[in-house]
Amino acid sequence: MNTLRQAVAEYLTLRRNLGFQLREAGKALLDFVTFMEQQHATYITQALALVWAQQAVKAQPTYWAQRLSCVRGFARYRSSSDPRTEIPLPGLLPFKPKRARPYLYSNEEITNLLQAALKMPHRYKNGALLPWVYYCLFGLLSVSGLRLNEARNLELQDIDLEAGVLTIRNAKFGKTRLVPVHASTCKVLADYIAKRERHWAGRPVSSYLFVSSWGNRLDNGQIHRAFYALSRQIGLRNATDRHGPRLHDLRHRFATNTLVNWYRHDQDPERRLPLLSAYLGHVHIADTQ
């Protein structure tokens, strides 16, 4: 019989081949296996799973429940090869999920955000393109409804300006889809790409559309820090606010505006909702609803 560590590796490989990324769950399960080895336990019990899930004493109940959920999924898989396995019951660590309340940006707020991006200061010559990088990135998110990582992962080869289509590769659950964009968006992207080519002429740069001052793909930390700074600058957040409008809310705004426009043009949103669902890259229409 495989050890728990071998079984976790097989489980993660199987799930990832099905399109699940399991970044945090993968780390958690490896930590769980290490805990089980320290306990000299060869099979999963509900009691041990509970002890491990609540190791971080000062953590929120939501965090405990997420950890136990990771073990529950793995335990179901493991039970088929080791009947001694105990699958932790649902509801052992109850919590009330707090879903972030979407913020619907006004047109004026979007304009202010983009104009502030264009005025971003930069210390060195290498950073001269960054104002345009963030202007185009935030603008694209607002008019396309893309997820942030989908925009980050765009490469030059994925931009067809003649057809007005973006190819979104390896999105959530490993799916690829085509996203049509308006001619005005294509024009802004074309201008940005021309500026990008001039800025990096004769120097190495990655193939990603949005790059840092070092020429590699922007990371999430860079993007969020820039967004928070601009948000405070234009009044979307106060200097001490820990919460406020998010980049992901640009996706909510796009979806909501699409529905409003359908109503205004006497189109049936219920019949057209599958179109929006496919455009946003949702697996199930219930996710869009």
GICORNOR-V267918 format. One record per run of one state. SS is the DSSP state (H for helix, E for strand, L for the rest). FROM is the first residue (numbers start at 1). TO is the last residue. If there is no record, write none. Layout:
ss->{SS;SS}
from->{FROM;FROM}
to->{TO;TO}
This chain:
ss->{L;H;L;H;L;H;L;H;L;H;L;H;L;H;L;E;H;E;L;E;L;H;L;E;L;H;L;E;L;E;L;E;L;H;L;H;L;H;L;H;L}
from->{1;4;18;23;39;46;54;61;80;107;119;125;145;148;153;155;156;159;161;165;169;172;175;177;181;183;200;208;209;211;212;217;218;220;235;249;265;269;281;285;289}
to->{3;17;22;38;45;53;60;79;106;118;124;144;147;152;154;155;158;160;164;168;171;174;176;180;182;199;207;208;210;211;216;217;219;234;248;264;268;280;284;288;289}
